[in-house]
């Protein structure tokens, strides 16, 4: 068994898939109406329409790594993400963010990078 996709529940799959595709610098993939794919390798992102809104903190979130955390955070904020916390442990700093629907994700630099 291997993981191939992470799926987000959302009210508007086309809008949220387009946001994530822009954030990742890729194109939206297949659109099945109430289910849209963003073919990010190695894990495809899926967006499925659900009637309820997000109420609490995610139980699962994505972690992204970049060589320039602060610039990446600023870029994502310009696209509509929101920074909600700066976190660190010895040797690792990350920013917890939310996409336009409030789904949390983290952006960090390589380990041992203070920023």
C-alpha positions as CSV (number, residue, x, y, z in Angstrom):
1,X,0.0,0.0,0.0
2,X,1.2,3.5,-0.7
3,X,-0.3,7.0,-0.3
4,X,-1.1,8.7,-3.6
5,X,-3.5,11.5,-2.7
6,X,-4.5,13.8,0.1
7,X,-8.0,15.1,-0.2
8,X,-9.4,18.4,1.2
9,X,-13.1,18.8,2.0
10,X,-14.3,22.2,0.8
11,X,-17.3,24.2,-0.4
12,X,-15.9,25.2,-3.8
13,X,-13.4,22.6,-5.2
14,X,-12.6,24.5,-8.3
15,X,-11.7,27.7,-6.4
16,X,-9.6,25.9,-3.8
17,X,-7.9,23.7,-6.3
18,X,-7.0,26.8,-8.4
19,X,-5.5,28.4,-5.3
20,X,-3.3,25.4,-4.5
21,X,-2.3,25.0,-8.1
22,X,-1.2,28.7,-8.1
23,X,0.6,28.3,-4.8
24,X,2.5,25.2,-6.1
25,X,3.2,26.7,-9.5
26,X,1.3,23.9,-11.4
27,X,-1.9,23.5,-13.3
28,X,-5.2,22.1,-12.1
29,X,-5.8,18.6,-13.4
30,X,-9.0,16.7,-13.8
31,X,-12.3,18.4,-12.8
32,X,-15.2,16.0,-12.0
33,X,-17.5,18.8,-10.8
34,X,-17.6,18.0,-7.1
35,X,-14.1,16.6,-7.1
36,X,-11.0,18.3,-8.6
37,X,-7.4,17.1,-8.8
38,X,-4.1,19.0,-8.6
39,X,-1.4,16.6,-9.8
40,X,1.4,17.5,-7.4
41,X,4.0,14.8,-7.3
42,X,4.6,12.6,-5.4
43,X,1.2,13.2,-3.7
44,X,-1.8,14.4,-5.7
45,X,-4.1,16.9,-4.0
46,X,-7.8,16.3,-4.2
47,X,-10.6,18.8,-3.5
48,X,-14.1,17.4,-2.8
49,X,-17.3,19.4,-2.3
50,X,-18.9,18.9,1.1
51,X,-21.9,20.8,2.6
52,X,-20.3,21.7,6.0
53,X,-17.6,24.3,6.6
54,X,-14.3,23.7,8.4
55,X,-14.8,24.2,12.2
56,X,-11.6,23.3,14.0
57,X,-7.9,22.8,13.5
58,X,-6.9,20.2,10.9
59,X,-6.0,16.7,12.3
60,X,-3.7,16.4,9.3
61,X,-1.6,19.0,7.5
62,X,0.9,19.4,4.8
63,X,4.5,20.4,5.4
64,X,6.4,22.3,2.6
65,X,10.2,22.9,2.5
66,X,11.9,25.8,0.8
67,X,15.3,27.3,0.6
68,X,13.9,30.7,1.5
69,X,11.1,30.4,4.0
70,X,10.4,34.1,4.6
71,X,10.1,34.9,0.9
72,X,7.9,31.9,0.3
73,X,5.6,32.9,3.2
74,X,5.3,36.4,1.7
75,X,4.5,35.0,-1.7
76,X,1.8,32.7,-0.3
77,X,0.3,35.6,1.7
78,X,0.1,37.6,-1.5
79,X,-1.9,34.7,-3.0
80,X,-4.3,34.8,-0.1
81,X,-2.8,32.5,2.5
82,X,-2.7,33.7,6.1
83,X,0.2,33.3,8.6
84,X,-1.0,32.1,11.9
85,X,2.1,31.2,13.9
86,X,5.9,31.1,13.8
87,X,7.4,28.0,15.4
88,X,10.8,26.7,16.1
89,X,12.8,24.0,17.8
90,X,16.6,23.9,17.9
91,X,17.7,23.7,14.2
92,X,14.3,24.2,12.6
93,X,11.9,27.1,12.1
94,X,8.6,27.0,10.3
95,X,5.5,29.1,9.7
96,X,2.1,27.7,10.2
97,X,-0.3,29.1,7.5
98,X,-3.9,28.7,6.4
99,X,-5.2,28.5,2.8
100,X,-8.2,30.7,1.8
101,X,-10.5,28.0,3.4
102,X,-8.6,27.9,6.7
103,X,-6.8,24.6,6.1
104,X,-3.5,24.7,8.0
105,X,-0.1,23.9,6.4
106,X,3.5,24.6,7.4
107,X,6.4,26.2,5.5
108,X,9.9,25.6,6.7
109,X,13.4,25.9,5.5
110,X,15.9,23.1,5.6
111,X,16.9,21.8,9.0
112,X,19.5,23.9,10.7
113,X,18.4,27.0,8.9
114,X,17.4,29.7,11.3
115,X,15.4,31.4,8.5
